[in-house]
Amino acid sequence: MTTRPAFEVVRSSPQTTIQDMGRAGYLHTGMPQSGAQDPWSLKVANRLVGNDVGGAFGVQSTEPGDAGLEVLLPGLLILALADSKIAITGADLDARVNGESVPMWTTLPIREGDEVSLKGLKTGLRAYVAIAGGLAVEPVLGSRATYVRGAIGGIEGRELRPGDVLNVYDKPTMKELYQVPEDSRDAYQMGTVRVVFGPQDHLYTEEARRTFLAEPWRLLPEADRMGFRMEGPTLGFETSDMTQKEYSPPYIVDDFIPLGGIQTPSDGLIIAMGVEGPSLGGFAKIATVISIDFGVLAQTKPGQSLGFEAVSWEEAVALSAQAQSRVGGGEILEKA
């Protein structure tokens, strides 16, 4: 498929990278999924410009969809090299075209020479920019997602720099302009993270499980794409279990860590594993974040608190399928 230049990066911002839904099937080799920290927002941005939104939420999808930009914090400035359409979703970073404020969650026609910028931090942390055609970079292991620690994907496996040219695939795009009604923009409720208990919740006391759900947890500054560190109450453990390393909680024999697995490495500290988390670890995991609620973690600022709500495995699967159907089928769109 042929490509064409769409934008040039004039100014970047911290951790602005090219991401899709990530690369599945390699965690056993130590290769994390990577991809968008807030998958819902990237999927919606792609849908607004007619791109491929990718397969189902979660680590097992082998359909990464089209790639866009994940922008952490304001500062990005890109120059249009050709007429195009874009959509900006996720965090409100004060999106502007030629210095004038523009709406988010809508299809934006862009003309050659326009400057698109994200200038301020209003709500959330991570914005997503989709460009019609999808960003054209060479896939690595089936995905265009950037994994900076591994130096693969995206542009040379790194964050964007001034002078980088963003190419897109030269394919037919839709002519219509769409928007997402305000009440349909989020598939999650900020401040609340839904979880499924396990895989080692049996190692915790019943009181600890109640406390985990009842008390607030404050996000610490040491939060990144590898994991989200939070502080809160101390969680107690049951008596010795054969799966615990040397019968000493919170340690266990090294075990697979699912995306969103919540470790409890010490008193008053938990870590929810992100899209670039490790494949194995020796800390017990009380619960696992459901895939559709990753946006809550991605958009929570350090110092803010959040709470956890338990759902069943069946509910988690249904919520994921419902969200995928809404965005994939275009139910969330209306003519702008």
Backbone torsions as a table, in degrees:
resi	resn	phi	psi	omega
1	MET	NA	133.7	-179.7
2	THR	-73.8	158.0	-179.9
3	THR	-127.3	165.6	176.4
4	ARG	-148.1	151.6	178.0
5	PRO	-71.8	137.1	-179.1
6	ALA	-116.5	-43.7	-177.1
7	PHE	-143.1	154.6	169.1
8	GLU	-116.9	137.3	178.4
9	VAL	-78.8	117.1	176.7
10	VAL	-89.7	-42.9	179.0
11	ARG	-146.0	134.4	179.4
12	SER	-102.2	-178.7	176.1
13	SER	-137.5	166.5	-174.8
14	PRO	-56.4	129.6	173.9
15	GLN	59.6	36.9	169.3
16	THR	-81.8	116.2	-175.1
17	THR	-135.5	162.9	173.6
18	ILE	-86.9	127.6	-178.3
19	GLN	-139.3	148.1	166.3
20	ASP	-122.9	-147.4	-179.9
21	MET	-84.1	0.7	173.5
22	GLY	99.8	170.1	-178.3
23	ARG	-105.0	118.3	-177.2
24	ALA	-95.9	152.8	169.4
25	GLY	94.9	8.2	-176.8
26	TYR	-122.5	7.0	-177.0
27	LEU	-62.6	-29.3	179.4
28	HIS	-66.4	-17.2	177.7
29	THR	-94.3	-2.0	-175.9
30	GLY	94.3	0.4	179.6
31	MET	-89.1	113.8	-179.0
32	PRO	-72.2	168.4	-178.6
33	GLN	-67.2	-40.3	-171.0
34	SER	58.8	-154.8	-177.3
35	GLY	90.2	-173.9	-175.5
36	ALA	-67.3	133.3	173.8
37	GLN	-70.0	-31.5	176.8
38	ASP	-115.1	81.7	-173.3
39	PRO	-61.9	-34.2	178.9
40	TRP	-58.5	-47.2	-176.2
41	SER	-64.0	-40.1	177.9
42	LEU	-68.2	-40.9	178.0
43	LYS	-59.0	-45.1	-179.1
44	VAL	-65.8	-41.5	177.9
45	ALA	-58.9	-44.6	177.9
46	ASN	-63.1	-39.7	-179.5
47	ARG	-63.6	-36.0	-177.7
48	LEU	-67.5	-22.7	179.5
49	VAL	-111.8	10.2	174.9
50	GLY	82.2	17.3	178.8
51	ASN	-85.1	170.8	175.7
52	ASP	-74.2	123.6	-177.1
53	VAL	-85.9	-8.8	179.6
54	GLY	87.7	179.1	-176.2
55	GLY	-84.8	-161.8	-173.4
56	ALA	-61.3	154.8	175.4
57	PHE	-62.8	149.5	175.5
58	GLY	111.9	174.5	-170.4
59	VAL	-78.0	-17.1	-171.1
60	GLN	-91.7	-1.3	-179.7
61	SER	-72.8	130.0	175.7
62	THR	-100.9	14.9	177.5
63	GLU	-115.7	92.2	-173.8
64	PRO	-74.6	-12.1	-179.0
65	GLY	71.7	-175.5	179.5
66	ASP	-77.4	153.7	-177.8
67	ALA	-93.0	145.1	174.4
68	GLY	-135.7	-164.5	179.7
69	LEU	-103.4	135.2	167.3
70	GLU	-104.2	121.6	-173.1
71	VAL	-117.7	112.3	177.0
72	LEU	-92.9	116.6	178.4
73	LEU	70.4	159.4	-176.4
74	PRO	-73.4	168.0	176.9
75	GLY	132.0	-21.3	-176.4
76	LEU	-66.4	136.2	173.0
77	LEU	-139.0	120.9	179.0
78	ILE	-126.0	145.7	-177.2
79	LEU	-108.4	127.2	-179.2
80	ALA	-72.7	126.1	177.8
81	LEU	-96.0	-5.8	179.6
82	ALA	-162.7	164.5	174.0
83	ASP	-62.8	143.7	-176.9
84	SER	-161.4	-179.0	169.7
85	LYS	-129.6	139.9	177.4
86	ILE	-134.0	167.7	171.1
87	ALA	-144.0	140.9	-179.5
88	ILE	-122.1	125.0	-178.0
89	THR	-132.9	-175.0	178.5
90	GLY	81.6	-135.0	-177.5
91	ALA	-65.4	146.3	174.9
92	ASP	-86.5	99.7	180.0
93	LEU	-106.2	30.2	176.4
94	ASP	58.1	65.3	-178.7
95	ALA	-69.1	136.7	-180.0
96	ARG	-140.3	149.3	171.0
97	VAL	-122.4	120.0	-176.2
98	ASN	54.2	37.1	176.3
99	GLY	85.1	-7.8	-179.3
100	GLU	-100.0	134.8	179.8
101	SER	-60.8	140.2	178.0
102	VAL	-128.0	153.8	-179.2
103	PRO	-73.7	148.1	172.3
104	MET	-90.7	172.6	176.9
105	TRP	55.9	38.7	178.4
106	THR	-149.5	157.9	175.7
107	THR	-77.3	125.9	-177.9
108	LEU	-114.9	116.4	174.0
109	PRO	-73.2	133.1	-177.8
110	ILE	-120.8	137.8	178.6
111	ARG	-105.5	153.0	175.8
112	GLU	-53.7	131.8	-179.2
113	GLY	95.4	-11.8	177.5
114	ASP	-68.2	147.2	174.0
115	GLU	-108.9	124.3	178.0
116	VAL	-106.8	126.7	-177.2
117	SER	-136.1	154.7	172.4
118	LEU	-120.6	106.6	-162.8
119	LYS	-106.0	-18.8	-174.4
120	GLY	-150.5	162.5	-178.7
121	LEU	-105.0	109.5	179.2
122	LYS	-103.9	-62.1	178.3
123	THR	-136.2	146.5	177.7
124	GLY	74.6	-170.7	-177.8
125	LEU	-128.6	-36.4	-171.2
126	ARG	-119.2	121.5	174.4
127	ALA	-101.6	156.7	179.8
128	TYR	-126.5	131.3	-179.0
129	VAL	-118.5	116.6	175.0
130	ALA	-105.1	140.4	178.9
131	ILE	-119.4	132.9	-178.1
132	ALA	-53.7	130.5	-177.3
133	GLY	104.5	-27.8	-178.9
134	GLY	83.5	140.1	-178.1
135	LEU	-65.5	131.5	-174.2
136	ALA	-99.3	95.7	171.1
137	VAL	-130.9	159.1	-176.4
138	GLU	-69.3	126.1	177.3
139	PRO	-65.7	146.2	173.6
140	VAL	-123.1	119.0	-177.1
141	LEU	54.4	40.2	172.8
142	GLY	84.9	4.4	-177.5
143	SER	-141.0	152.2	176.5
144	ARG	-97.7	3.4	-176.7
145	ALA	-62.9	139.7	178.8
146	THR	-85.8	127.7	172.3
147	TYR	-118.2	95.8	-171.6
148	VAL	-63.3	-42.6	-179.0
149	ARG	-61.3	-31.6	179.0
150	GLY	-95.9	-4.4	178.3
151	ALA	56.0	44.2	176.8
152	ILE	-131.8	160.9	177.8
153	GLY	76.6	173.1	177.8
154	GLY	57.1	-139.3	175.6
155	ILE	-101.0	104.4	178.6
156	GLU	56.4	25.8	176.7
157	GLY	64.1	33.1	-174.9
158	ARG	-138.2	175.3	173.1
159	GLU	-71.7	159.5	179.3
160	LEU	-68.4	149.1	177.6
161	ARG	-128.6	155.4	173.1
162	PRO	-55.4	136.2	-178.1
163	GLY	98.4	-17.9	176.6
164	ASP	-63.4	137.6	175.7
165	VAL	-103.7	128.4	178.9
166	LEU	-96.0	107.8	177.1
167	ASN	-90.7	151.5	176.0
168	VAL	-126.7	160.6	176.0
169	TYR	-74.7	135.6	-177.5
170	ASP	-86.9	85.4	-179.2
171	LYS	-134.1	159.8	-177.6
172	PRO	-58.3	140.1	177.9
173	THR	-124.0	159.0	-177.9
174	MET	-71.4	150.6	-179.0
175	LYS	-89.6	-26.1	-174.5
176	GLU	-74.8	157.0	174.0
177	LEU	-109.2	135.1	-176.7
178	TYR	-125.7	165.8	172.2
179	GLN	-143.9	162.1	177.0
180	VAL	-108.8	121.0	177.9
181	PRO	-54.8	148.8	-174.3
182	GLU	-57.3	-37.2	-177.2
183	ASP	-77.5	-0.7	179.2
184	SER	-116.8	8.1	-172.1
185	ARG	-76.5	-28.7	-179.3
186	ASP	-117.4	138.5	175.1
187	ALA	-93.5	2.8	-176.5
188	TYR	-136.0	166.4	178.4
189	GLN	-109.5	116.5	-178.5
190	MET	-57.7	138.3	179.1
191	GLY	97.2	-14.6	-179.3
192	THR	-129.0	126.9	178.8
193	VAL	-113.9	120.7	177.5
194	ARG	-84.2	138.2	-176.7
195	VAL	-134.6	159.0	167.2
196	VAL	-108.0	129.5	179.3
197	PHE	-63.3	144.6	177.4
198	GLY	111.7	169.7	16.5
199	PRO	-88.0	-9.5	-179.7
200	GLN	-117.8	32.9	-178.7
201	ASP	-64.4	-20.0	179.2
202	HIS	-68.0	-14.2	179.1
203	LEU	-83.0	-7.8	-177.1
204	TYR	-104.5	151.9	177.4
205	THR	-70.2	160.0	176.6
206	GLU	-60.5	-38.9	177.8
207	GLU	-63.0	-38.0	178.8
208	ALA	-63.8	-40.1	179.2
209	ARG	-65.9	-38.7	177.1
210	ARG	-66.9	-42.4	-179.7
211	THR	-63.8	-41.2	179.0
212	PHE	-54.7	-38.7	-178.7
213	LEU	-85.4	-28.8	-171.0
214	ALA	-86.9	-28.8	-172.5
215	GLU	-100.0	151.4	177.2
216	PRO	-76.2	153.4	177.3
217	TRP	-124.9	129.8	-175.9
218	ARG	-98.4	127.1	179.9
219	LEU	-71.8	131.1	-179.3
220	LEU	-92.5	159.9	178.5
221	PRO	-61.4	-24.8	179.7
222	GLU	-79.7	61.2	179.0
223	ALA	-127.6	130.2	-179.9
224	ASP	-150.1	-162.6	-177.3
225	ARG	-70.3	-16.2	176.5
226	MET	-79.3	-41.0	-178.8
227	GLY	-171.1	161.5	-178.7
228	PHE	-112.4	108.4	179.1
229	ARG	-85.5	134.0	179.9
230	MET	-136.0	149.6	177.2
231	GLU	-118.9	149.3	-178.5
232	GLY	-174.3	-144.7	-176.4
233	PRO	-74.7	161.8	174.3
234	THR	-79.0	137.0	179.8
235	LEU	-108.3	125.8	-177.5
236	GLY	-85.2	154.8	-178.6
237	PHE	-111.6	155.4	173.1
238	GLU	-72.8	179.1	178.3
239	THR	-68.4	176.8	-172.1
240	SER	-52.0	143.1	178.1
241	ASP	-132.1	143.7	-175.9
242	MET	-61.6	-20.4	179.9
243	THR	-83.8	-9.2	-179.3
244	GLN	-85.0	134.5	-178.9
245	LYS	-65.7	121.1	179.4
246	GLU	53.7	27.5	177.6
247	TYR	54.6	37.1	-175.8
248	SER	-129.0	96.6	176.8
249	PRO	-64.4	151.1	5.8
250	PRO	-90.5	19.0	-175.5
251	TYR	-82.9	141.8	174.5
252	ILE	-134.0	165.4	171.0
253	VAL	-60.5	136.6	-176.0
254	ASP	-45.3	134.2	-170.6
255	ASP	-141.1	155.1	176.7
256	PHE	-58.0	137.8	178.1
257	ILE	-109.5	112.7	178.2
258	PRO	-72.7	154.8	172.6
259	LEU	-56.6	124.3	-178.1
260	GLY	88.1	1.3	176.9
261	GLY	-61.2	135.7	-176.1
262	ILE	-106.0	104.7	178.4
263	GLN	-83.4	154.7	175.7
264	THR	-126.3	78.9	-172.7
265	PRO	-71.7	-24.5	179.4
266	SER	-158.5	171.7	-178.1
267	ASP	-56.4	126.9	174.5
268	GLY	75.7	11.4	-179.3
269	LEU	-131.4	133.8	171.9
270	ILE	-131.6	156.5	177.4
271	ILE	-133.4	118.1	173.9
272	ALA	-91.3	119.5	-174.4
273	MET	-71.0	131.9	-179.0
274	GLY	-91.8	-167.9	-174.1
275	VAL	-72.0	-10.7	176.3
276	GLU	-119.0	30.3	178.9
277	GLY	-74.1	165.1	179.8
278	PRO	-72.3	164.5	-178.6
279	SER	-87.6	-26.6	-177.5
280	LEU	-133.4	154.9	176.5
281	GLY	-166.1	159.9	-175.3
282	GLY	-108.7	21.2	175.5
283	PHE	-107.3	143.9	177.5
284	ALA	-65.2	149.6	-179.1
285	LYS	-122.2	116.5	-175.1
286	ILE	-78.5	-30.5	-175.5
287	ALA	-159.8	172.8	-179.6
288	THR	-134.2	129.1	179.8
289	VAL	-67.6	134.9	177.0
290	ILE	-73.0	149.4	-169.3
291	SER	-60.7	-35.9	-176.5
292	ILE	-70.4	-18.8	-177.6
293	ASP	-95.5	9.3	175.7
294	PHE	-61.5	-26.5	178.4
295	GLY	-62.1	-30.0	178.0
296	VAL	-63.3	-47.5	178.6
297	LEU	-63.8	-43.5	-176.3
298	ALA	-63.6	-29.9	-173.9
299	GLN	-104.2	2.4	177.6
300	THR	-84.7	131.7	-179.3
301	LYS	-85.4	147.2	172.6
302	PRO	-53.7	135.7	-176.4
303	GLY	97.7	-22.2	176.8
304	GLN	-82.0	155.7	-179.4
305	SER	-109.0	154.1	174.8
306	LEU	-142.4	166.7	179.6
307	GLY	-126.6	165.1	-178.8
308	PHE	-114.3	145.0	178.1
309	GLU	-130.9	128.7	-177.2
310	ALA	-85.9	135.2	172.5
311	VAL	-129.1	165.3	178.4
312	SER	-81.1	162.8	176.6
313	TRP	-58.2	-41.0	-179.5
314	GLU	-63.5	-39.8	177.6
315	GLU	-65.0	-40.4	-179.8
316	ALA	-62.0	-44.2	179.3
317	VAL	-63.9	-42.8	-179.1
318	ALA	-65.3	-40.8	179.2
319	LEU	-64.2	-40.4	178.1
320	SER	-64.2	-46.4	-179.8
321	ALA	-63.9	-39.4	179.1
322	GLN	-63.4	-44.6	179.7
323	ALA	-63.6	-42.6	179.3
324	GLN	-63.1	-39.5	179.1
325	SER	-65.4	-40.8	-178.6
326	ARG	-63.5	-43.9	-177.0
327	VAL	-82.6	-40.1	-178.9
328	GLY	-67.6	-36.8	-179.9
329	GLY	-86.7	-3.7	177.7
330	GLY	78.7	13.8	-177.4
331	GLU	-63.4	-26.0	-176.3
332	ILE	-82.9	-6.3	-175.1
333	LEU	-93.6	149.9	168.7
334	GLU	-139.2	154.5	-179.6
335	LYS	-62.0	134.8	178.4
336	ALA	-82.4	NA	NA
